[in-house]
Amino acid sequence: MVSWEEFMKRARIILMIGVVIACGSAAVAETVGTHKIYLPRDIKWGPAPPSLPAGAEAAVLFGDPAKEGMFALRIRAPKDYRIPPHMHSKPELLTVISGEFGLGMGPAADRAKVESLPGGSFSSMPAGVVHYVFVDEESVIQINAIGPWDIDYVDPRSDPRLNVAPSK
C-alpha cells in the first residue's frame, strides 16, 4: 500500500509530465500547423513589405515574417528591380523559383560583382552579411527564415520606409 505522501508525489510528477507533453505538443502544432499546398495558381500576391523598394509583390506561404517563428515568403520582382546594399539580423535561405536573380556582396552595389542565379538556384545567407540585388528579368524568389524578418540598409537613405532619395 502506498502512503498518501507517496501518492501525491507521484501525482505531481505525472501532472508535470502531462504539462510538459501538452506544452510541447502545442508548440509543435503551432510550428507545423495545418498541412497546406499552394499550387502556383493559388498563390495570392500583394504588395511587398514597405521595407523593400516599390514595384515588387509578395506572398506569405507559411508563418508570419513579422512574428517569431519560421516563415516562407515569395517575392516577385519585375525587370530592372534593385535592392540597395543591406543586411538581415537573422540567417536567410533564398531559392530562385523562376527568372534570374543577381546577387552581389558588399557595401557598394557593384554590377560587375553580381553573381547571376538562374531559376532553381539556392543561397544561404548568414546573419549580418551585406548584400544587394539586381533583377534583369521578372523573377520569383522564396525566402525561408525565422522571424521577425528585418532589413537594415547600409545607407539609411536607401530605406524606402523613409521616402528619401539616396545620394548618387
C-alpha positions as CSV (number, residue, x, y, z in Angstrom):
1,M,0.0,0.0,0.0
2,V,1.3,3.5,-1.0
3,S,1.3,6.3,1.6
4,W,-0.7,9.5,0.9
5,E,2.6,11.4,0.6
6,E,4.0,9.0,-1.9
7,F,0.7,9.0,-3.9
8,M,0.8,12.9,-4.0
9,K,4.4,12.9,-5.0
10,R,3.7,10.5,-7.9
11,A,0.6,12.5,-8.9
12,R,2.7,15.7,-9.1
13,I,5.3,14.0,-11.2
14,I,2.6,12.7,-13.6
15,L,0.9,16.1,-13.7
16,M,4.3,17.8,-14.6
17,I,5.0,15.2,-17.3
18,G,1.5,15.8,-18.7
19,V,2.0,19.6,-18.7
20,V,5.4,19.2,-20.5
21,I,3.9,16.9,-23.1
22,A,0.9,19.2,-23.6
23,C,3.1,22.3,-24.0
24,G,5.5,20.5,-26.3
25,S,2.6,19.3,-28.5
26,A,1.1,22.8,-28.6
27,A,4.5,24.3,-29.7
28,V,4.8,21.6,-32.4
29,A,1.3,22.1,-33.6
30,E,1.8,25.9,-33.8
31,T,5.0,25.4,-35.8
32,V,3.7,22.7,-38.1
33,G,0.1,23.9,-38.2
34,T,-2.3,22.6,-40.8
35,H,-1.0,20.8,-43.9
36,K,-1.2,23.3,-46.8
37,I,-0.4,23.0,-50.5
38,Y,0.0,26.0,-52.8
39,L,-0.3,25.5,-56.5
40,P,1.1,28.4,-58.5
41,R,-2.5,29.5,-59.4
42,D,-3.4,29.6,-55.7
43,I,-0.7,32.0,-54.6
44,K,-2.2,35.4,-53.7
45,W,0.2,38.2,-54.5
46,G,0.0,41.5,-52.8
47,P,2.3,44.5,-52.2
48,A,5.8,43.6,-50.9
49,P,6.7,44.8,-47.4
50,P,7.3,48.5,-47.2
51,S,10.9,47.8,-46.3
52,L,11.6,46.8,-49.9
53,P,11.7,49.2,-52.8
54,A,8.4,49.8,-54.6
55,G,7.5,47.5,-57.5
56,A,7.8,44.0,-56.1
57,E,5.0,41.8,-55.0
58,A,4.9,39.3,-52.1
59,A,3.1,36.2,-50.9
60,V,3.4,34.7,-47.5
61,L,3.1,30.9,-47.8
62,F,3.9,29.9,-44.3
63,G,4.1,31.7,-40.9
64,D,4.3,35.4,-40.5
65,P,7.6,37.3,-41.3
66,A,6.6,40.0,-38.7
67,K,6.4,37.5,-35.8
68,E,8.7,35.0,-34.1
69,G,8.9,31.7,-35.9
70,M,9.6,30.1,-39.2
71,F,8.2,31.6,-42.4
72,A,8.2,31.2,-46.2
73,L,7.9,34.4,-48.2
74,R,7.8,34.6,-52.0
75,I,8.8,37.8,-53.7
76,R,8.1,38.6,-57.4
77,A,10.4,41.2,-58.7
78,P,9.9,43.0,-62.0
79,K,12.6,43.5,-64.6
80,D,15.1,46.2,-63.6
81,Y,14.2,45.9,-59.9
82,R,17.0,46.7,-57.4
83,I,17.5,46.4,-53.7
84,P,20.4,48.5,-52.4
85,P,23.1,47.0,-50.1
86,H,21.5,45.7,-46.9
87,M,21.7,43.0,-44.3
88,H,19.4,41.0,-42.0
89,S,19.8,40.2,-38.3
90,K,18.9,36.5,-38.9
91,P,20.1,33.9,-41.4
92,E,18.1,33.7,-44.6
93,L,17.6,30.9,-47.1
94,L,16.9,32.1,-50.6
95,T,15.7,29.9,-53.5
96,V,15.2,31.3,-57.0
97,I,11.9,29.9,-58.3
98,S,12.0,31.5,-61.7
99,G,13.8,34.1,-63.7
100,E,17.3,35.2,-62.9
101,F,18.3,36.9,-59.7
102,G,21.5,38.9,-59.5
103,L,23.1,38.8,-56.0
104,G,26.1,40.8,-55.0
105,M,28.1,41.0,-51.8
106,G,29.5,44.1,-50.0
107,P,28.5,47.6,-49.0
108,A,28.6,49.1,-52.5
109,A,26.3,47.9,-55.3
110,D,28.8,46.9,-58.0
111,R,27.2,45.5,-61.1
112,A,30.5,43.8,-62.1
113,K,30.5,41.8,-58.9
114,V,27.0,40.4,-59.1
115,E,26.5,36.6,-59.4
116,S,23.6,35.6,-61.6
117,L,21.4,33.0,-60.0
118,P,19.0,31.3,-62.5
119,G,15.8,29.6,-61.6
120,G,16.5,26.6,-59.3
121,S,19.4,28.3,-57.6
122,F,19.8,28.4,-53.8
123,S,21.7,30.7,-51.5
124,S,22.2,30.6,-47.7
125,M,22.9,34.0,-46.2
126,P,24.3,34.2,-42.6
127,A,23.0,37.0,-40.4
128,G,24.8,40.3,-40.9
129,V,26.2,39.7,-44.4
130,V,25.8,42.8,-46.5
131,H,24.4,42.1,-50.0
132,Y,22.4,43.7,-52.8
133,V,20.2,42.7,-55.7
134,F,19.9,43.4,-59.4
135,V,17.0,41.8,-61.3
136,D,17.3,41.9,-65.1
137,E,14.1,39.9,-65.9
138,E,11.0,39.2,-63.9
139,S,12.0,36.8,-61.2
140,V,10.4,35.0,-58.3
141,I,12.4,34.1,-55.2
142,Q,11.4,32.4,-52.0
143,I,12.9,33.4,-48.6
144,N,12.8,30.9,-45.7
145,A,13.9,32.3,-42.4
146,I,12.9,32.8,-38.8
147,G,11.1,36.0,-38.0
148,P,10.7,38.6,-37.2
149,W,12.3,39.4,-40.6
150,D,14.1,42.7,-40.9
151,I,16.2,44.6,-43.3
152,D,18.9,47.2,-42.4
153,Y,20.2,49.3,-45.3
154,V,23.9,50.2,-45.4
155,D,22.9,53.8,-46.5
156,P,19.9,54.6,-44.4
157,R,18.8,57.0,-47.1
158,S,18.2,53.9,-49.3
159,D,15.5,52.7,-46.9
160,P,12.2,53.0,-48.8
161,R,10.4,53.4,-45.4
162,L,12.0,56.9,-45.1
163,N,10.8,58.1,-48.6
164,V,14.1,59.9,-49.1
165,A,16.1,59.5,-52.4
166,P,19.6,58.2,-51.7
167,S,22.6,60.2,-52.8
168,K,24.2,59.3,-56.1
